[in-house]
Amino acid sequence: MSRDKEIDFDYLFSGEEKISFSQAGMIEDLLEKNLNITDTERETITKEYEGYSEEYASKQISYLKEQLPIKDCRDQFKKMCKDGVFKIN
């Protein structure tokens, strides 16, 4: 084994699965489509997503999907109700 390749022993002993190829592709795709996140969030995710565990990557994908612009007016209305836009007080 060459010294260029280091073995990640923490990963081997932790039992956590690293991000899968398909999850990495989904994160990249969602970052391209998503206009509702800040540039700082985008840069942070871009730099760090390859080191995510599968579980954290799933959470991040869910977050990015929630931040996508809503195109259907019914879905927009539901989100506005959920966010409390129409509450009086």
N, C-alpha and C positions, 0 to 999 in steps of 0.2 A: 504494500500500500504506500502510495506516495504521500509526502507531507502536505501536498497541495490540498488534498481532500481531508477535511476534518470530520470526524464522526460526532454527531450531535447526541451525546449520551443522555442528556436531559430528556430529549424526545423519546429515546428508546426505553427509558425507565419510567416515564410518566404515564405511558399507556394511551396518551391522547393522539388521535389521528390528526395529521396535518391537513391543510386545505387541499381539496381535490382539484383536479384540472378543470372540471366543469364548474365548480364554485368560483375558481379564479376567473374563468371566462365570463361568468354571470356578473361578477363584481365589476370587471372592466367594462362590460356592455352597459350596465346600469350607471356607471360613472359618466359614460359618454352621453347618455340620454338625459341625465338628471340635471335640471337647471335650478332646483330648489335648495341645493346645499351650497355652503360657502366654499370659497377657494381653499381656505385653510383645511376644512374637512376633506375636500377632494385630495389635496396634496398628502395629508396624513394617511388616508386610506390607501392611496397609490403607493406610498413608500412602505407601508407595513403589511399589506394584505397577504403577501406570500408567506409570512410567518404565523398567520392565524391558524388556530385549531379548526377542525370541521365545525364544531359547535359555535364558536365565535363567528366564523364565516357565515353560518346560517343566520345568525342574529343580525349581522351586518347587511346581508342580502335583504332580509325583511325590512330593516330600517330604510335601505335605499329604495325599495319598492314603495314604501309608504310616502317617500318624498317625491316620487314621480308626479309630474303634472297630470291632473285629472281632466280628461277630455269630455266625458259624458256629463251632461248637466245634472242628471239625477244623482250621480255619484258625488258631484260637487256639492249639491244640496245636503246630502247625507253627511258629508265630511264637515260642512259648516255647522250643521246641527250638533254633531259630535263634539266639535270644538267650542260650542257654546256661543256662536255668533248671534243667535236669536233670543238669548236669555234676557229677561227683563230684571234688572237689579244689578 
